[in-house]
Amino acid sequence: MASLCANLGTSFKCCLPQSQVQQVTLQEPEPEPPVESTAQGMRASVFDASGGTSQPEPKEEAQPAPTRAASPAIAVQSIQAMDPAGVIATMQNPEFSGNAELMGACCKQLRVLCRDDKMCQLCDQLGAAVEVSKAMANHAPVPEVQQQACAAIINLCSARRVEPRDNAADSGVLKTIVKAMDLHLNYAGIQEMAIIAIQNIIIGTDARDKQRKMAAIDAGAFASIANAIKKFEGTASVFEQGTGTLRLLCNKESGLKSRAIA
C-alpha cells in the first residue's frame, strides 16, 4: 500500500477528478468471475475558469431491485412525489426508518432532488447527510440501500458550495460509506458509487479540504479504495475513479500520505 500511495503521481495516467452528478442501476453480482461495473456511463464535469464545475445532464435510469422488507405503511410511489422536507421527515420517522425499501426510496428521491441546485441546498440544510448515514447504518446488509445512499451523497456534494461537503464529512457518512465498500466488495456498482461519493466530499482547495481528506483517511477510505481497485482491476470505471480519488486523498501532501499508509 505504501508503494501504491507513493506512485500515485506517476503510475496512474488519470486526471484529478471533479465533483459530479451520478445515476444508478444495481444488478446482482456474479460469483465468478468478478462482476462488471453496473453504474451508468459518466461524463466528467469540467472546471471552468472560475473554479466551478459544469454538471452533466442526468440520464434516464432503471429502477433499483426490490429490497427485502416488510410491507411499508406508506407507498414508495408517494415518496417519489415528496419535497426535501417530506423525505427527511420520513427518514426520521421511527415507523418508517426500519424499512429498507422505504429508506432506499428516500435516498433515491434525495438523489433526484439534489439534481436541482435550490433543492440540493434545502436538502443539505435539513440534514440530509445525517439521515443518509443513519439509513446506511441501519440497513448495512441491503445493497440497494447502500448504492442509492452513495448516489444521494454524490449529488448532495456535487454543487459548487463547500457547505454540503463539510456537512457530509461531519455527519459520519464517510464511515458508513467505507463500511458499505467493505461489506459489499463483490458489487462493482457499489464500489464505484462509494468511491465517487468520497471523491465529492473531499474535493476542493477550500479552508477545510485537508480536514475532509483526513476524515476520509481516518474512516479507512484509502484501504477500501485500494481493495476495490484490486478486486475490479479490469473494470475501467472503478479503476479510474479509484486511482483518481487516491490521488485526491494524498496528492502533494506528505502528511496525508503518511496517515493513509499508517
TORTORMAR-211859 format. One record per residue (C-alpha): residue in one letter; x, y, z. Coordinates in steps of 0.2 Angstrom, whole numbers, plus 5000, padded with zeros to 4 digits. Layout:
N
AXYZ;...
This chain:
262
M500050005000;A501550125003;S502150094986;L500350124979;C500250294988;A502050344983;N501750304965;L500050394963;G500850544955;T501750454941;S501050274939;F499250314935;K498850414920;C497250494925;C496750674929;L496150734946;P494350704947;Q492950844948;S491350844958;Q489950764948;V488150704947;Q487850524945;Q486450404941;V486250224947;T485750054941;L486049904953;Q486249724947;E486649564957;P488549514956;E489149364948;P490049244960;E491449214947;P492249304938;P492049474947;V490649574941;E490749714928;S490349884933;T488449914934;A488550104935;Q487850204920;G489150294910;M489850454917;R490350614908;A491650704919;S491250884925;V492351014918;F493151154929;D492851324922;A493951474923;S493251524940;G493551364948;G491751304947;T491051144938;S489851124924;Q488750974928;P488250834916;E486450814910;P485750664920;K485150514910;E483650404912;E483950264924;A483250094928;Q482350064945;P483349984958;A483049804963;P481649774976;T482349764994;R481849635006;A480749725019;A479049715027;S477649805018;P477849995021;A476450095029;I476650225015;A476850184997;V478550204988;Q477650304975;S477250434987;I479050464992;Q479450494973;A478250654975;M479050714991;D479950884993;P481550885004;A480650915020;G479450765017;V480950655013;I481950705028;A480350685039;T480050515033;M481850465036;Q481750525054;N480050435057;P480450285068;E478950205060;F479750205043;S481650215046;G481750025049;N481049985032;A482449955019;E481349985004;L480750155010;M482450205015;G483150154998;A481650254990;C482050405001;C483950404997;K483450394978;Q482250544980;L483650644988;R484750604974;V483450664961;L483050824971;C484850864973;R485050874954;D484251054956;D485351174965;K484051254976;M483351084981;C485051024984;Q485351174996;L483751145005;C484150955007;D485851005015;Q485051125027;L483850995033;G485250875037;A485150755023;A486950685025;V486550635043;E484950545038;V485850455024;S487150405035;K485850335048;A484950245034;M486650165028;A487050105046;N485350035049;H485249945033;A487049895030;P486749725023;V485549795009;P486549834994;E485049934986;V485050055001;Q486950075001;Q487050114982;Q485650234982;A486350314998;C488050344990;A487250414974;A486250534986;I487850594994;I488650614976;N487350734971;L487250824988;C489050864987;S489150904968;A488751084969;R490051224969;R489651264988;V490851185000;E489551185014;P488751015009;R490450935008;D490951005026;N489250945032;A489450775025;A491150755032;D490450805049;S488950685048;G489950525049;V489450465032;L491250435027;K491250295039;T489650215033;I490250235015;V491850145019;K490850005028;A489749985013;M491349965002;D492049835014;L490349735016;H489849734998;L491549714989;N490849604976;Y489749744969;A490649844957;G489249974956;I489350004975;Q491250014974;E491150154961;M489750254969;A490550244985;I492250304978;I491350454969;A490450494985;I492150504994;Q492850604980;N491450734980;I491650754999;I493450784999;I493750884983;G494251064984;T495551184989;D494551275002;A494951305021;R494351135026;D494851025011;K496350945021;Q495250915036;R493950825025;K495350715017;M496050675034;A494250625040;A494150505024;I495850435028;D495450405046;A493750315041;G494850195031;A494450255014;F496250235007;A496250045011;S494550015005;I494850104988;A496450014986;N495449844989;A494149904976;I495449934963;K496249764966;K494549674965;F494049764949;E495649804941;G494849754924;T493449874926;A493950044919;S492650144928;V493150084946;F495050084942;E494950264935;Q493850334949;G494850244962;T496550304957;G495950474954;T495250484972;L496850414980;R497750554971;L496550674979;L496750594996;C498650624997;N499250714982;K500650834986;E500350815005;S501650715013;G500750715030;L499150645022;K500250505013;S501050455030;R499250455038;A498550355024;I499850215024;A500050215043;
